[in-house]
Amino acid sequence: MKKNELHKVRQLINLFNSDILYCHWKSNQHFADALIGVDDLDILIDRRQYDDVVNILNELKFKRFIIPSARAYVGIEDWLGFDEATGTIFHLHLHCQLVVGEKHLKGIHFPIEDVVLKNRRWDDNQQAWLSSYYDELLLLILRVAIKIRKRNILSHKNLSDSTLNEYNWLRENCADFCDKVAHEEWLTERIINDILTLYHNGFTWHRCNKLKWHIYKDLAPFCQGRGTYNTLKRNWRELGRVVLEVKKRYLKSRNTLLRRRCATGGVTIAFLGSDGAGKSTTIKVIYDWLYQVMDVRFFYLGSGDGQVSLLRAPIKLAMDVAIKMGRVKKSNNFSDSKLQKHQSGHDGIARKVWVYTLAKERTKKLIQANRCRMRGFVVLTDRYPQSEFPGLCDGKRLTGHKGMAARAEDESLRIAGLCPPDVAIKMIVSPEEAVRRKPGELDVETSKSLTERVKAIRFSEKTKSVEISSDQPKEEMLLEVKRAIWDNL
């Protein structure tokens, strides 16, 4: 294993080397980047060994993900792997078929998987099986031609810089390309002539488009449909992708799937922790970590300084003013209430209004969160309502009360009980460290009491509790959190 290689990627390659007929079939010039998790792994396998491959992936704790239908293609599966040593998530495209084509379509299947696997080459430097230089170069030329579109006719460059570098690298390593392609039995004579013309004279739009037209004509049995069908399907998918982006970016839709969702279903992960445990910082890091590769949503379910609804915003503003005026005491996040009186007064109505608006906000967020979970999202929550400890840790505030506020709170807790978190990550901090991080805000005894409350929360029999020490160095703590999340996806 070389320096910077991900241990889990090397494990995968070694197991494939032992038992599986496979090869990394494209972008082999940058295969070293795939070994360190920078580029995707594009691995072609013998479909007859699919079950064996899945067993290996499951053994290495890979997770299969489903991508939106506008980006899904038959014969290609999305798997994510997790390197426990570094906390890196890497992406595996598992190809059972060589399905290629235009963006948003990939409408052609080249039926040469057995040939590519038979011609594969062993790379001593990378200790892996890669497609032959010839097969990779032939497929690259075909892929470039198929991806050409009418909108590219005015472009001065039909190859990106990276594709051009890859093309030149393959030409240098395949001196007999012309002789081999001239004897390809699965290609027609005019396709071969088009390929050789591109090879000798360069990639102009007209040459690429001519080759593309001949491919669709001569290899019609391996195309999804005729030209009109492909155009309509591609444009429909492209329009769908634009709609998703608009809903996500501008309409702020929480239910829009853009990246990947868990094939086994969504999961709700609640983060708990007293002041000084580093909960908010941890959630932000974890959200950014997951957001790069999968669909993830965040909900703040506390009553403090997080996200507030329009209904509760005026009450929150009034409370902040009351705190500054000394009318209300600001208490710890997990103590009895955010509204603790400094002096006697008639603030019962204010408290009930606060509880009512908070309960309505939580009910709405809990419903949204579970809907996201049902759609396959990973849902992260900052805190979570519970019924085990009334008056504490986001528990029931109006114990023994009746009326509109109490009913709203009961409904919120009922919804929370119906939809408990799948995982509760409890950030545990020692009292001394908590006091050091939050000087003047709490004492050792209070911190110790809060930590014991957090440890005791169970939510339900379905909820798996994971305790993470916040006293350890930040990088080690985050790595431990990432491991716990990956094990429960």
VOKE-410010 format. One record per residue (C-alpha): y, z, x. Coordinates in nm, 2 decimals. Last residue first. Example, Ala and Ser with C-alpha at 12.3 -4.5 7.8 and 13.67 -1.06 7.14 Angstrom:
PT,-0.11,0.71,1.37
PT,-0.45,0.78,1.23
This chain:
PT,0.42,0.74,-2.66
PT,0.31,1.10,-2.58
PT,0.21,1.07,-2.22
PT,0.53,0.86,-2.15
PT,0.75,1.14,-2.29
PT,0.59,1.41,-2.08
PT,0.61,1.20,-1.76
PT,0.97,1.13,-1.82
PT,1.05,1.50,-1.87
PT,0.87,1.59,-1.54
PT,1.07,1.32,-1.36
PT,1.39,1.45,-1.51
PT,1.31,1.80,-1.38
PT,1.22,1.68,-1.03
PT,1.55,1.48,-1.01
PT,1.75,1.78,-1.13
PT,1.62,2.03,-0.89
PT,1.42,2.31,-1.06
PT,1.58,2.57,-1.28
PT,1.56,2.35,-1.59
PT,1.19,2.43,-1.63
PT,1.03,2.20,-1.88
PT,0.82,2.34,-2.17
PT,0.63,2.08,-2.38
PT,0.55,2.14,-2.74
PT,0.33,1.90,-2.94
PT,0.42,1.88,-3.30
PT,0.15,1.80,-3.55
PT,0.07,2.17,-3.62
PT,0.43,2.21,-3.73
PT,0.79,2.31,-3.62
PT,0.66,2.54,-3.34
PT,0.96,2.75,-3.23
PT,0.87,3.04,-3.02
PT,0.98,2.90,-2.69
PT,1.33,2.84,-2.82
PT,1.36,3.19,-2.95
PT,1.25,3.33,-2.62
PT,1.52,3.13,-2.44
PT,1.79,3.26,-2.68
PT,1.69,3.62,-2.61
PT,1.70,3.57,-2.23
PT,2.04,3.40,-2.26
PT,2.18,3.69,-2.46
PT,2.04,3.95,-2.22
PT,2.18,3.76,-1.92
PT,2.53,3.72,-2.06
PT,2.70,3.42,-2.24
PT,3.02,3.21,-2.23
PT,3.20,3.37,-1.94
PT,3.02,3.17,-1.67
PT,2.81,2.89,-1.82
PT,2.62,2.74,-1.52
PT,2.58,3.08,-1.34
PT,2.50,3.25,-1.67
PT,2.22,3.00,-1.74
PT,2.08,3.03,-1.38
PT,2.06,3.41,-1.42
PT,1.90,3.39,-1.77
PT,1.63,3.14,-1.64
PT,1.64,2.80,-1.80
PT,1.38,2.64,-2.03
PT,1.44,2.30,-2.17
PT,1.20,2.26,-2.46
PT,1.07,1.92,-2.53
PT,0.94,1.91,-2.88
PT,0.71,1.61,-2.95
PT,0.60,1.45,-3.27
PT,0.91,1.59,-3.45
PT,0.86,1.72,-3.80
PT,0.91,1.48,-4.09
PT,0.81,1.67,-4.41
PT,0.95,1.99,-4.27
PT,1.28,1.83,-4.18
PT,1.30,1.69,-4.53
PT,1.24,2.03,-4.68
PT,1.49,2.19,-4.44
PT,1.76,1.94,-4.56
PT,1.67,2.00,-4.92
PT,1.69,2.38,-4.88
PT,2.04,2.34,-4.72
PT,2.16,2.13,-5.01
PT,2.02,2.38,-5.26
PT,2.20,2.66,-5.07
PT,2.53,2.48,-5.07
PT,2.51,2.39,-5.44
PT,2.43,2.74,-5.56
PT,2.20,3.02,-5.47
PT,2.19,3.26,-5.17
PT,1.90,3.46,-5.05
PT,1.92,3.32,-4.70
PT,2.23,3.10,-4.66
PT,2.19,3.00,-4.29
PT,1.85,2.85,-4.28
PT,1.74,2.76,-3.93
PT,1.92,2.57,-3.66
PT,1.81,2.81,-3.39
PT,1.87,3.13,-3.58
PT,1.97,3.23,-3.94
PT,1.62,3.20,-4.07
PT,1.36,3.17,-3.80
PT,1.06,2.96,-3.90
PT,1.23,2.70,-4.12
PT,1.34,2.45,-3.85
PT,1.62,2.19,-3.81
PT,1.60,1.99,-3.49
PT,1.80,1.99,-3.16
PT,1.94,1.68,-2.99
PT,1.71,1.41,-3.12
PT,1.55,1.11,-2.95
PT,1.37,0.85,-3.16
PT,1.14,0.60,-3.00
PT,1.14,0.31,-3.25
PT,0.83,0.17,-3.42
PT,0.97,0.09,-3.76
PT,0.84,0.42,-3.91
PT,1.03,0.61,-3.63
PT,1.35,0.43,-3.74
PT,1.29,0.53,-4.09
PT,1.22,0.89,-3.97
PT,1.56,0.90,-3.79
PT,1.75,0.76,-4.09
PT,1.60,1.02,-4.33
PT,1.67,1.30,-4.08
PT,2.03,1.17,-4.03
PT,2.10,1.17,-4.41
PT,1.95,1.52,-4.45
PT,2.14,1.65,-4.15
PT,2.48,1.53,-4.28
PT,2.41,1.67,-4.63
PT,2.31,2.00,-4.48
PT,2.62,2.01,-4.25
PT,2.85,1.94,-4.55
PT,2.69,2.22,-4.75
PT,2.68,2.47,-4.47
PT,3.05,2.42,-4.39
PT,3.14,2.44,-4.76
PT,2.94,2.76,-4.79
PT,3.11,2.91,-4.48
PT,3.46,2.82,-4.61
PT,3.37,2.98,-4.95
PT,3.26,3.30,-4.79
PT,3.58,3.32,-4.58
PT,3.75,3.60,-4.77
PT,3.83,3.82,-4.48
PT,3.70,4.09,-4.24
PT,3.78,4.03,-3.88
PT,3.64,3.82,-3.60
PT,3.41,3.63,-3.84
PT,3.12,3.43,-3.71
PT,3.12,3.07,-3.82
PT,2.90,2.87,-3.59
PT,2.62,3.08,-3.70
PT,2.33,3.31,-3.61
PT,2.29,3.22,-3.24
PT,2.13,2.90,-3.10
PT,2.45,2.71,-3.01
PT,2.63,3.02,-2.89
PT,2.92,3.15,-3.09
PT,3.28,3.04,-3.15
PT,3.46,3.32,-3.32
PT,3.68,3.23,-3.62
PT,4.03,3.34,-3.71
PT,4.14,3.35,-3.34
PT,4.40,3.07,-3.39
PT,4.21,2.84,-3.15
PT,3.89,2.90,-3.34
PT,4.06,2.83,-3.67
PT,4.19,2.50,-3.54
PT,3.84,2.40,-3.43
PT,3.71,2.51,-3.77
PT,3.97,2.29,-3.95
PT,3.86,1.99,-3.74
PT,3.49,2.05,-3.81
PT,3.57,2.08,-4.18
PT,3.76,1.75,-4.17
PT,3.47,1.58,-3.98
PT,3.20,1.71,-4.21
PT,3.21,1.43,-4.47
PT,3.29,1.16,-4.21
PT,2.97,1.26,-4.03
PT,2.96,1.45,-3.70
PT,2.81,1.35,-3.36
PT,2.79,1.64,-3.11
PT,3.01,1.94,-3.06
PT,2.82,2.19,-3.26
PT,2.61,2.18,-3.58
PT,2.30,2.03,-3.44
PT,2.10,1.72,-3.55
PT,2.24,1.47,-3.30
PT,2.05,1.15,-3.34
PT,1.95,0.90,-3.07
PT,1.77,0.57,-3.12
PT,1.53,0.37,-2.89
PT,1.41,0.01,-2.88
PT,1.24,-0.06,-2.56
PT,1.29,-0.17,-2.20
PT,1.64,-0.08,-2.08
PT,1.70,0.17,-2.36
PT,1.42,0.40,-2.22
PT,1.61,0.50,-1.91
PT,1.95,0.51,-2.07
PT,1.81,0.75,-2.34
PT,1.64,0.96,-2.08
PT,1.96,1.00,-1.88
PT,2.17,1.09,-2.19
PT,1.91,1.33,-2.32
PT,1.90,1.51,-1.98
PT,2.27,1.56,-1.97
PT,2.27,1.71,-2.32
PT,1.98,1.95,-2.25
PT,2.11,2.09,-1.92
PT,1.96,2.43,-1.99
PT,2.30,2.60,-1.96
PT,2.33,2.68,-2.33
PT,1.99,2.72,-2.50
PT,1.74,2.44,-2.51
PT,1.57,2.20,-2.75
PT,1.51,1.83,-2.73
PT,1.33,1.66,-3.02
PT,1.11,1.35,-2.96
PT,1.03,1.14,-3.26
PT,0.76,0.87,-3.21
PT,0.72,0.52,-3.34
PT,0.39,0.34,-3.40
PT,0.09,0.24,-3.20
PT,0.24,-0.09,-3.10
PT,0.55,0.09,-2.98
PT,0.86,-0.12,-3.03
PT,1.02,-0.37,-2.80
PT,1.37,-0.51,-2.74
PT,1.60,-0.61,-3.03
PT,1.48,-0.43,-3.34
PT,1.77,-0.35,-3.58
PT,1.73,-0.03,-3.78
PT,2.03,0.16,-3.65
PT,2.28,-0.10,-3.76
PT,2.61,-0.06,-3.58
PT,2.76,-0.36,-3.77
PT,2.92,-0.49,-3.45
PT,2.67,-0.46,-3.17
PT,2.34,-0.42,-3.35
PT,2.40,-0.63,-3.66
PT,2.57,-0.90,-3.45
PT,2.28,-0.90,-3.20
PT,2.02,-0.92,-3.48
PT,2.21,-1.21,-3.64
PT,2.22,-1.40,-3.31
PT,1.85,-1.35,-3.26
PT,1.78,-1.48,-3.61
PT,1.99,-1.79,-3.53
PT,1.79,-1.85,-3.22
PT,1.47,-1.82,-3.42
PT,1.59,-2.06,-3.69
PT,1.71,-2.30,-3.42
PT,1.37,-2.30,-3.25
PT,1.18,-2.33,-3.57
PT,1.40,-2.62,-3.69
PT,1.38,-2.80,-3.36
PT,1.00,-2.76,-3.34
PT,0.94,-2.88,-3.69
PT,1.17,-3.18,-3.64
PT,1.00,-3.28,-3.31
PT,0.64,-3.25,-3.43
PT,0.44,-2.93,-3.43
PT,0.30,-2.65,-3.23
PT,0.22,-2.88,-2.94
PT,-0.13,-2.89,-2.78
PT,-0.27,-3.17,-3.00
PT,0.05,-3.37,-2.93
PT,-0.01,-3.40,-2.56
PT,0.10,-3.77,-2.53
PT,0.40,-3.75,-2.76
PT,0.53,-3.40,-2.68
PT,0.47,-3.46,-2.31
PT,0.63,-3.80,-2.33
PT,0.95,-3.67,-2.49
PT,0.97,-3.39,-2.23
PT,0.93,-3.64,-1.94
PT,1.21,-3.86,-2.08
PT,1.43,-3.55,-2.13
PT,1.38,-3.44,-1.77
PT,1.47,-3.79,-1.64
PT,1.77,-3.82,-1.87
PT,1.90,-3.47,-1.77
PT,1.87,-3.54,-1.40
PT,1.62,-3.35,-1.19
PT,1.58,-3.53,-0.85
PT,1.47,-3.87,-0.72
PT,1.13,-3.81,-0.55
PT,0.99,-3.52,-0.76
PT,1.16,-3.63,-1.08
PT,1.01,-3.97,-1.04
PT,0.67,-3.83,-0.95
PT,0.67,-3.62,-1.27
PT,0.78,-3.92,-1.49
PT,0.50,-4.13,-1.33
PT,0.24,-3.86,-1.41
PT,0.37,-3.84,-1.77
PT,0.34,-4.22,-1.79
PT,-0.02,-4.22,-1.67
PT,-0.14,-3.95,-1.91
PT,-0.21,-3.59,-1.79
PT,-0.54,-3.42,-1.84
PT,-0.71,-3.62,-1.57
PT,-0.47,-3.53,-1.29
PT,-0.54,-3.78,-1.00
PT,-0.18,-3.87,-0.93
PT,-0.08,-3.51,-0.93
PT,-0.30,-3.44,-0.63
PT,-0.17,-3.72,-0.41
PT,0.19,-3.64,-0.50
PT,0.15,-3.27,-0.42
PT,-0.01,-3.31,-0.08
PT,0.27,-3.13,0.12
PT,0.25,-2.82,-0.10
PT,0.41,-2.53,0.09
PT,0.75,-2.69,0.15
PT,0.75,-2.82,-0.20
PT,0.69,-2.47,-0.34
PT,0.98,-2.32,-0.15
PT,1.21,-2.61,-0.26
PT,1.12,-2.54,-0.63
PT,1.17,-2.17,-0.59
PT,1.51,-2.22,-0.44
PT,1.60,-2.47,-0.72
PT,1.48,-2.22,-0.98
PT,1.70,-1.94,-0.83
PT,2.00,-2.17,-0.81
PT,1.96,-2.28,-1.17
PT,1.82,-2.63,-1.22
PT,1.97,-2.89,-1.46
PT,2.31,-2.86,-1.29
PT,2.61,-3.08,-1.38
PT,2.57,-2.99,-1.75
PT,2.70,-3.25,-2.00
PT,2.35,-3.33,-2.13
PT,2.25,-2.96,-2.15
PT,2.33,-2.94,-2.53
PT,2.06,-3.19,-2.59
PT,1.80,-2.95,-2.46
PT,1.59,-2.93,-2.14
PT,1.33,-2.65,-2.15
PT,1.04,-2.90,-2.15
PT,1.15,-3.06,-1.83
PT,1.19,-2.73,-1.64
PT,0.85,-2.61,-1.77
PT,0.67,-2.94,-1.66
PT,0.83,-2.92,-1.31
PT,0.73,-2.55,-1.28
PT,0.38,-2.61,-1.40
PT,0.32,-2.87,-1.13
PT,0.47,-2.65,-0.86
PT,0.26,-2.35,-0.96
PT,-0.05,-2.56,-0.98
PT,0.01,-2.71,-0.63
PT,0.11,-2.38,-0.46
PT,-0.21,-2.22,-0.59
PT,-0.18,-1.94,-0.84
PT,-0.18,-1.59,-0.69
PT,-0.46,-1.34,-0.63
PT,-0.35,-1.02,-0.46
PT,-0.34,-0.83,-0.13
PT,0.04,-0.90,-0.09
PT,0.02,-1.01,0.27
PT,-0.34,-1.15,0.25
PT,-0.25,-1.37,-0.04
PT,-0.57,-1.51,-0.20
PT,-0.53,-1.85,-0.37
PT,-0.60,-1.95,-0.73
PT,-0.77,-2.30,-0.78
PT,-1.03,-2.17,-1.02
PT,-0.78,-1.96,-1.22
PT,-0.55,-2.26,-1.25
PT,-0.83,-2.48,-1.36
PT,-0.97,-2.23,-1.62
PT,-0.62,-2.18,-1.76
PT,-0.57,-2.56,-1.79
PT,-0.51,-2.60,-2.17
PT,-0.13,-2.63,-2.15
PT,0.00,-2.48,-2.47
PT,0.33,-2.61,-2.59
PT,0.58,-2.45,-2.84
PT,0.75,-2.19,-2.63
PT,1.01,-2.16,-2.91
PT,1.30,-1.92,-2.86
PT,1.37,-2.06,-2.51
PT,1.20,-2.40,-2.47
PT,0.84,-2.43,-2.36
PT,0.54,-2.26,-2.22
PT,0.21,-2.11,-2.34
PT,-0.05,-2.09,-2.06
PT,-0.31,-1.88,-2.25
PT,-0.44,-1.53,-2.21
PT,-0.12,-1.42,-2.05
PT,-0.04,-1.05,-2.00
PT,0.33,-1.01,-1.94
PT,0.36,-0.67,-1.76
PT,0.68,-0.48,-1.74
PT,0.77,-0.18,-1.53
PT,0.89,0.17,-1.61
PT,0.99,0.38,-1.31
PT,0.95,0.76,-1.30
PT,0.90,0.75,-0.92
PT,0.56,0.91,-0.87
PT,0.44,0.87,-1.23
PT,0.48,0.50,-1.23
PT,0.48,0.39,-1.59
PT,0.34,0.06,-1.72
PT,0.47,-0.15,-2.01
PT,0.26,-0.42,-2.18
PT,0.38,-0.72,-2.37
PT,0.12,-0.97,-2.48
PT,0.11,-1.35,-2.45
PT,-0.14,-1.57,-2.62
PT,0.07,-1.64,-2.93
PT,0.44,-1.59,-2.87
PT,0.68,-1.33,-2.99
PT,1.06,-1.36,-2.93
PT,1.19,-1.43,-3.28
PT,0.91,-1.20,-3.41
PT,1.06,-0.90,-3.24
PT,0.85,-0.75,-2.95
PT,0.55,-0.54,-3.00
PT,0.45,-0.30,-2.72
PT,0.13,-0.22,-2.55
PT,0.13,0.10,-2.34
PT,-0.02,0.13,-1.99
PT,-0.19,0.46,-1.92
PT,-0.39,0.34,-1.62
PT,-0.72,0.38,-1.80
PT,-0.57,0.20,-2.10
PT,-0.47,-0.09,-1.88
PT,-0.82,-0.10,-1.73
PT,-0.99,-0.10,-2.07
PT,-0.75,-0.37,-2.19
PT,-0.86,-0.59,-1.89
PT,-1.23,-0.54,-1.97
PT,-1.17,-0.63,-2.33
PT,-0.98,-0.95,-2.23
PT,-1.25,-1.07,-1.99
PT,-1.33,-1.38,-2.20
PT,-0.96,-1.45,-2.20
PT,-0.97,-1.52,-1.82
PT,-0.65,-1.37,-1.71
PT,-0.30,-1.49,-1.63
PT,-0.06,-1.23,-1.49
PT,0.32,-1.25,-1.52
PT,0.44,-0.92,-1.36
PT,0.80,-0.87,-1.43
PT,1.06,-0.83,-1.16
PT,1.22,-0.52,-1.00
PT,0.91,-0.30,-1.04
PT,0.83,-0.27,-0.67
PT,0.52,-0.49,-0.69
PT,0.72,-0.74,-0.90
PT,0.97,-0.78,-0.62
PT,0.69,-0.87,-0.38
PT,0.59,-1.15,-0.62
PT,0.93,-1.31,-0.56
PT,0.80,-1.64,-0.42
PT,0.52,-1.61,-0.67
PT,0.75,-1.69,-0.96
PT,0.46,-1.81,-1.17
PT,0.08,-1.76,-1.21
PT,-0.01,-1.41,-1.09
PT,-0.38,-1.47,-1.09
PT,-0.69,-1.34,-1.27
PT,-1.07,-1.32,-1.28
PT,-1.12,-0.95,-1.31
PT,-1.36,-0.70,-1.15
PT,-1.25,-0.58,-0.81
PT,-0.92,-0.75,-0.76
PT,-0.81,-0.64,-1.11
PT,-0.87,-0.28,-1.01
PT,-0.67,-0.33,-0.69
PT,-0.38,-0.50,-0.87
PT,-0.35,-0.22,-1.13
PT,-0.36,0.05,-0.87
PT,-0.09,-0.13,-0.67
PT,0.12,-0.14,-0.98
PT,0.07,0.23,-1.04
PT,0.16,0.32,-0.68
PT,0.49,0.13,-0.70
PT,0.55,-0.05,-0.38
PT,0.85,0.09,-0.18
PT,0.65,0.09,0.15
PT,0.33,-0.11,0.14
PT,0.00,0.00,0.00
